[in-house]
Amino acid sequence: MKHERIQELMTVYRDGLLQDTVPFWLEHGVDKEHGGFLTCLDRDGSIIDTDKSVWMQGRGSWLFSCLYNSLTPWVAKLRLAEVHEEWLAAAEQGIRFLDAHCFDPTDGRMWFLVTREGKPIRKRRYAFSESFAAIAYAEYAKATGKDEYAERARKAFQAFIDHDVTTSFLAKFTDERPMRGIGPNMIAIVTAQVLRDAIDYDATSVINRAIEEIEKYHCKPDIECVLEKVGFKGEICDHFDGRLLNPGHAIEATWFILKEGKIRSDSRMIKLGCNMLDWIWKRGWDEEYGGILYNTDLYDKPIQEYWHDMKFWWPQNEALIATLLAHQLTGDEKYAEWHEKLHKWVYAHFPDPEYGEWYGYLHRDGSASSQLKGCIWKGPFHLPRMQLVCWNLLEEMRDEAVGENCSHSA
């Protein structure tokens, strides 16, 4: 990737984050009356439903704390002093709402959906609410120096591990056909990474186990595929559930593994991540229209999910990160080309030039399926995380290129 293009992309991601995505959520998503975040928003940011996703309370709190922590060096350079404190204030709104309303006092589990005021509506069998609370507490602990939130992060993460990771294959199935999903181990990796960076959590054993299980059970080198769900021993289940591929999840797991390989300078881990990306790209990239498909079938059979050929925002976000990171780590021009063609397709269809942010749901051809800017699934998380991570990766690539040029000159 040429220096000029690195600079161009870095500007797109940085300015998109700081001048579009984050301001949109600060203006429309922060509930100044009841605390926390409102994410069910129409195209112009107006509220269309006041119920609150507990996932988004954690994810939003993480985002604003993470911005506060990671962009401190940029505050003076980009004149962010005022908004810098606004990020921390928004994070505090979310943290207080989590503490006050998002835990069931009868069993300590977290809710999935609550009213605007925080009254419980629904709880899920999975404990992903706990994982997102963990990253929120960890980043907030780093931002404020308050040790009690570091302890809450560890406790919430352990609750997630105990409930989802050690028994993930039992959560939805009977003994007749128990299946493992890739989701719990995927989320275990990234949550442990956040806690390690923010509160010095000893993440090695959790991450090692999660990567080992993804490779052992979900990666199939013989057919070059990453499976979303497998049998208890990793066997392929020739039913709708077993054949259904989720390219977004597989690609998301890919960049978590690549990131860990980068941190450890582990070439085997990097190769695993690149193999996974290669396999799922072939099965997820839409050759006819462009973009990442939401679902495909292992054997190219018809799929029962009616949204299978839609383009959701978040798989595109994960693929932009994964392709850029794979290119940085390997130098393989293929990944730069994948990133480039995905970037061009995504930025031609998802952003809303009139009201800001991105549409969440497109038809296969790229036309908008819905005017939604947020819902209980979409909020201040995947898009700004992608913009922040890609900005950081491109900065590193620019600096690496400068270093190489200086070395050659010497």
HELIX and SHEET records of a PDB file:
HELIX    1   1 HIS A    3  GLY A   16  1                                  14    
HELIX    2   2 LEU A   17  THR A   21  3                                   5    
HELIX    3   3 VAL A   22  HIS A   28  1                                   7    
HELIX    4   4 VAL A   54  SER A   70  1                                  17    
HELIX    5   5 THR A   72  TRP A   74  5                                   3    
HELIX    6   6 ALA A   81  HIS A  101  1                                  21    
HELIX    7   7 PHE A  128  THR A  144  1                                  17    
HELIX    8   8 ASP A  147  PHE A  160  1                                  14    
HELIX    9   9 ILE A  161  VAL A  165  3                                   5    
HELIX   10  10 SER A  168  LEU A  170  5                                   3    
HELIX   11  11 GLY A  183  ILE A  199  1                                  17    
HELIX   12  12 THR A  204  GLU A  213  1                                  10    
HELIX   13  13 ILE A  214  HIS A  218  3                                   5    
HELIX   14  14 PHE A  240  ARG A  243  1                                   4    
HELIX   15  15 PRO A  247  ARG A  264  1                                  18    
HELIX   16  16 SER A  267  GLY A  284  1                                  18    
HELIX   17  17 TRP A  313  THR A  330  1                                  18    
HELIX   18  18 GLU A  333  HIS A  349  1                                  17    
HELIX   19  19 HIS A  382  SER A  409  1                                  28    
SHEET    1   A 3 LYS A  52  SER A  53  0                                        
SHEET    2   A 3 LEU A 113  VAL A 114 -1                                        
SHEET    3   A 3 PRO A 120  ARG A 122 -1                                        
SHEET    1   B 2 MET A 179  GLY A 181  0                                        
SHEET    2   B 2 LYS A 229  GLY A 231 -1                                        
SHEET    1   C 2 CYS A 219  LYS A 220  0                                        
SHEET    2   C 2 CYS A 225  VAL A 226 -1                                        
SHEET    1   D 2 LEU A 244  LEU A 245  0                                        
SHEET    2   D 2 THR A 296  ASP A 297 -1                                        
SHEET    1   E 2 LYS A 311  PHE A 312  0                                        
SHEET    2   E 2 TYR A 361  LEU A 362 -1                                        
END                                                                             
